[in-house]
């Protein structure tokens, strides 16, 4: 199986992955297992869990780049 470059995956797919991973975590799957399953570093999974704790599933949804904290627009 070849690795997928996450930058080439659509926003909707990334959102679905985050939500699915958190649902599995809530069902009792360990972070390390999720990291292996989704081929990510466990730090991403912990970040998703932290986001989930701060704002439930809404925090896992994608935001348009213009509204991202990283890319603020100057007006």
C-alpha positions in Angstrom: 0.0 0.0 0.0 1.4 3.4 -0.9 1.3 6.4 1.3 -1.2 9.1 0.6 0.0 12.7 0.7 -2.5 14.4 3.2 -2.1 17.7 1.4 -3.8 16.2 -1.7 -6.8 14.9 0.2 -9.9 17.0 0.0 -11.2 18.9 3.1 -14.3 16.8 3.2 -12.3 13.6 3.4 -10.0 14.9 6.1 -13.0 16.0 8.1 -14.5 12.6 7.7 -11.3 10.9 8.9 -11.1 13.1 12.0 -14.7 12.5 12.9 -14.5 8.8 12.3 -11.3 8.5 14.3 -12.9 10.3 17.3 -16.0 8.1 17.1 -13.7 5.0 17.2 -11.8 6.5 20.2 -15.1 7.1 22.0 -15.9 3.5 21.4 -12.6 2.5 23.1 -10.0 2.2 20.4 -6.6 3.2 21.6 -4.8 6.2 20.2 -1.9 4.1 19.0 -4.2 1.8 17.0 -5.9 4.8 15.4 -2.6 6.3 14.5 -1.6 3.1 12.8 -5.0 2.7 11.0 -4.9 6.2 9.6 -1.1 6.3 9.1 -0.6 9.4 11.2 1.5 10.4 14.1 -0.3 9.9 17.5 0.1 13.7 18.1 -2.5 14.3 15.4 -4.9 12.0 17.2 -4.3 13.7 20.5 -4.9 17.1 18.8 -8.2 15.8 17.4 -9.2 14.6 20.9 -8.3 18.0 22.4 -10.4 19.7 19.8 -13.3 17.4 20.4 -13.1 18.2 24.1 -13.1 21.9 23.5 -16.1 22.0 21.0 -17.4 18.5 20.4 -17.7 17.3 16.8 -18.0 20.9 15.5 -14.3 21.4 16.3 -13.3 18.6 13.9 -15.0 20.2 10.9 -12.9 22.0 8.4 -12.8 25.7 8.1 -12.2 27.7 5.0 -8.6 28.9 4.8 -9.7 32.6 5.1 -11.2 31.8 8.6 -8.2 29.7 9.7 -6.2 31.1 12.7 -3.0 30.3 10.7 -4.0 32.4 7.7 -5.6 35.6 8.9 -6.6 38.1 6.3 -5.8 41.8 6.9 -8.5 44.2 6.3 
